Amino acid sequence: MTKNSKKYKVIPTKEQLDIIKRYWKMFKVEEDIFWGKIGKLEKGMAKKTGIKDLEFIKDDMFGEWIGIGNVSRTMKLYQERELE
């Protein structure tokens, strides 16, 4: 069996795929809004603290938020358990 010969039980119709694509576009809009809000929070946090380039840190492997640090890594990463 080749890599692309898997038989899928669910194969969306053209109409269903059009709906899926529409929701993907809506998801991308919401994602852009979300990242914009996160960016504003980070800028506000940096301004109020006077600490350059503060950011919320996300674990790339698992996709979970793990703490707050700064891009230049001149400050310790404060993990979630230290922030709550």
C-alpha positions in Angstrom: 0.0 0.0 0.0 1.4 3.4 -1.0 1.4 6.4 1.3 -1.5 8.1 -0.5 -3.8 5.1 -0.9 -5.5 5.3 2.4 -9.3 4.9 2.2 -11.2 7.5 4.2 -14.6 6.7 5.5 -15.8 10.4 5.2 -15.4 12.1 1.9 -17.1 15.5 1.9 -19.4 16.5 -1.0 -18.5 19.6 -2.9 -21.2 21.5 -0.9 -19.7 20.2 2.4 -16.2 21.1 1.3 -17.4 24.6 0.4 -18.8 25.0 3.9 -15.5 23.7 5.4 -13.5 26.2 3.4 -15.8 29.0 4.4 -15.4 28.1 8.1 -11.6 27.9 7.6 -11.7 31.5 6.3 -13.7 32.6 9.3 -11.3 30.8 11.6 -8.4 32.7 10.0 -10.1 36.0 10.6 -10.7 35.1 14.2 -7.1 34.0 14.5 -5.8 37.3 13.2 -8.1 39.2 15.7 -6.8 37.0 18.5 -3.1 37.6 17.6 -3.8 41.3 17.3 -5.2 41.3 20.8 -2.3 39.3 22.2 0.1 41.8 20.6 -1.7 44.7 22.2 -1.5 43.0 25.6 2.2 42.4 25.1 2.9 46.0 24.1 0.9 47.3 27.1 2.7 45.0 29.5 6.1 46.1 28.2 5.1 49.8 28.4 3.7 49.5 31.9 6.7 47.5 33.3 9.4 49.3 31.3 10.8 45.8 30.3 11.6 45.7 26.6 10.1 43.1 24.3 7.9 41.2 26.9 5.8 38.5 25.4 3.5 35.6 26.3 5.5 32.4 25.6 3.8 29.4 23.9 5.2 25.9 23.7 5.7 25.1 20.0 5.5 21.4 20.5 2.2 21.2 22.5 0.7 24.6 21.6 0.1 25.6 25.2 0.9 28.9 26.9 3.7 28.4 29.4 4.6 31.9 30.8 6.0 35.3 30.2 9.5 36.2 29.1 11.2 38.6 26.7 12.4 38.1 23.2 16.0 39.2 23.9 16.1 36.7 26.8 17.5 39.2 29.2 14.9 38.2 31.8 14.0 34.9 33.3 11.0 33.1 31.9 8.2 33.3 34.4 6.2 30.1 34.1 2.5 29.8 34.6 2.7 28.4 38.1 4.7 31.5 39.2 2.1 33.9 37.6 -1.0 32.5 39.1 
